[in-house]
């Protein structure tokens, strides 16, 4: 059973990487890269140091006395600045099949609108979970 789950996870991961490498993702990323709001700050770099040490998002938020949403916004700015976001960090917070559901809605909407994703998926996902999927997609889309 574990081998079957592993193959299924690998297949989903490959689909996520493939979808994230598409031109439609690049088109959505381009305006964000020019927005100073999304450039990695010193505090985002501090978050990245903790990510590299293996801490998860909740631990980082507690250690830094910040909200989870702040940490996930750091992760988006880090991915936009060229930092690689480990998929394991995202996978701990949202399963692969659910990541694909979010990606599907983002593609259908043609935007990174988190509110639109939440509405389309009956508010099943938090803004932070959507942020993580977006950050992962940005990290995979290196054009």
C-alpha positions in Angstrom: 0.0 0.0 0.0 2.8 2.4 0.8 4.4 1.8 -2.6 1.0 2.6 -4.2 0.6 5.8 -2.2 4.2 6.8 -3.1 3.6 6.3 -6.8 0.4 8.3 -6.5 2.2 11.1 -4.7 5.0 11.1 -7.3 2.4 11.4 -10.1 0.7 14.3 -8.4 4.0 16.0 -7.7 4.9 15.7 -11.3 1.5 17.1 -12.4 2.0 20.1 -10.0 5.5 20.8 -11.3 4.3 20.4 -14.9 1.3 22.7 -14.4 3.5 25.3 -12.5 5.9 25.5 -15.5 3.2 26.6 -17.9 3.2 30.0 -19.5 -0.1 31.0 -17.8 1.7 30.8 -14.5 4.6 33.0 -15.8 2.0 35.5 -17.0 0.5 35.8 -13.5 3.9 36.0 -11.8 5.4 38.8 -14.0 3.4 41.7 -12.4 4.1 40.4 -8.9 7.9 40.4 -9.5 7.8 44.2 -10.2 5.8 45.0 -7.1 8.0 46.1 -4.2 5.5 44.7 -1.8 6.5 41.2 -2.8 10.3 41.7 -2.7 12.0 39.7 0.1 12.6 41.8 3.1 15.1 41.2 5.9 12.3 39.6 8.0 11.4 37.3 5.1 15.0 36.3 4.8 15.0 35.5 8.6 12.0 33.2 7.9 13.9 31.5 5.1 16.8 30.8 7.4 14.4 28.9 9.7 12.8 27.1 6.7 16.3 25.9 5.7 16.8 24.6 9.2 13.7 22.4 8.8 11.2 24.3 10.9 7.5 24.2 9.8 5.3 27.2 9.4 3.6 27.0 12.7 6.9 26.6 14.5 8.4 29.6 12.7 5.3 31.7 13.5 5.6 30.9 17.2 9.4 31.4 17.3 9.1 34.8 15.6 5.9 35.8 17.3 4.2 36.4 14.0 0.9 35.1 12.4 0.9 32.2 10.1 -0.4 34.5 7.3 2.6 36.7 7.7 4.9 33.7 7.3 3.1 32.5 4.2 3.4 36.0 2.7 7.1 35.9 3.5 7.2 32.6 1.6 5.6 34.1 -1.5 8.1 37.0 -1.5 10.9 34.6 -1.0 9.8 32.5 -4.0 9.4 35.7 -6.1 13.0 36.7 -5.2 14.3 33.3 -6.5 14.4 31.3 -3.3 13.5 27.6 -3.7 10.5 26.7 -1.6 10.7 23.1 -0.4 7.6 21.1 -1.5 7.8 19.3 1.9 7.0 22.6 3.7 3.9 23.0 1.6 2.9 19.3 1.7 2.8 19.4 5.5 0.1 22.1 5.3 -1.9 21.0 2.4 -2.1 17.5 0.7 -1.0 17.1 -2.9 -4.5 16.4 -4.2 -5.8 19.6 -2.6 -2.9 21.5 -4.1 -4.1 20.4 -7.5 -7.6 21.6 -6.8 -6.3 25.0 -5.9 -4.1 25.1 -9.0 -7.0 24.1 -11.2 -9.1 27.0 -9.9 -6.2 29.5 -10.3 -5.8 28.4 -13.9 -9.6 28.6 -14.6 -9.7 32.1 -13.0 -6.5 33.3 -14.7 -5.4 35.1 -11.6 -3.8 34.6 -8.2 -7.0 35.8 -6.5 -7.1 34.0 -3.2 -10.7 35.1 -2.5 -11.8 33.7 -5.9 -10.2 30.3 -5.0 -11.8 30.3 -1.6 -15.2 31.0 -3.1 -14.9 28.5 -5.9 -13.8 25.8 -3.4 -16.5 26.6 -0.8 -14.1 28.2 1.6 -12.4 24.8 2.3 -8.9 26.3 2.2 -7.4 29.1 4.2 -5.7 32.0 2.6 -2.4 30.7 4.0 -2.9 27.4 2.3 -3.6 29.1 -1.0 -0.5 31.4 -0.5 1.6 28.3 0.0 0.4 26.7 -3.3 1.0 30.0 -5.1 4.5 30.2 -3.6 5.3 26.7 -4.7 4.1 27.4 -8.2 6.3 30.5 -8.4 9.2 28.4 -7.1 8.7 25.8 -9.8 8.2 28.4 -12.6 11.7 29.7 -13.2 11.5 31.4 -16.6 
